[in-house]
């Protein structure tokens, strides 16, 4: 969606979210609870500054889910100055939350929390199975299991929700929308039709298609030997291809679950000669990922982070810094 598409009329509503599982499932819960005509503004995982695309003012309402307030601060202040009311749900690190009567912020930076869980708490568990899907997709399997069990989902159903969350999350990774199987906005329009994610799983063919595509791409990624492996963890480098652009996040999550006491980084080569990185701290003690990524121009949370453009000449310096990290003690 471009800026022209996001120009509101009086009393317009905007739903702005990350196009991954956590972001989409957060908005799904809120819109199932509060049905209303709204303009969805979302994008691929790398598209973070989405509030720049919204032109809202007095009388308009903006819902924001799973977007870094730090990265969207200027746009947020602009919207508030223009009279828009903003509800903001997120779990990404932020140094300063603006104080404004029109801002209703629900920010939780605790480890093991995702935006879908924050929304679930706000709604009193009204659509808890969808919150579980978001948690599974955000690589928080223990949280997903707890939420799904509390929603009354049996073990086979929880496995289906896990696969669904991971597949929705996988679909958010790509350089361009042509890389992914379905545009996040189009996927959202299918998700929000169903009050129960298991009903979505059964009714919409895209669910099985995404799960199969993820499995095939993941097999290709994991067949490539590690670029570096040590006591701290492992670093993997993938070629520049449509499948690697889709699977980089899933590969990092898969490695994290296979060796939860170690840290993992999956990088892929980009067409411009740089590298993109997806970093996971040890699941057993998730901390340090965002800190490492910030040293190289990236960002993230304690458990997960990313770097959009790492110069190839900095790869070995990144590996040394990765190895030197006191994972789990930061």
PyMOL commands that set and color helices and strands:
alter all, ss='L'
color gray80, all
select helices_A, chain A and resi 4-6+21-33+50-53+73-81+115-122+128-137+141-150+155-170+177-179+184-191+197-203+205-222+242-258+283-285+289-295+312-324
alter helices_A, ss='H'
color red, helices_A
select strands_A, chain A and resi 13-17+39-41+61-65+85-90+103-107+228-229+233-238+263-269+274-280+299-300+304-311
alter strands_A, ss='S'
color yellow, strands_A
deselect
rebuild
show_as cartoon
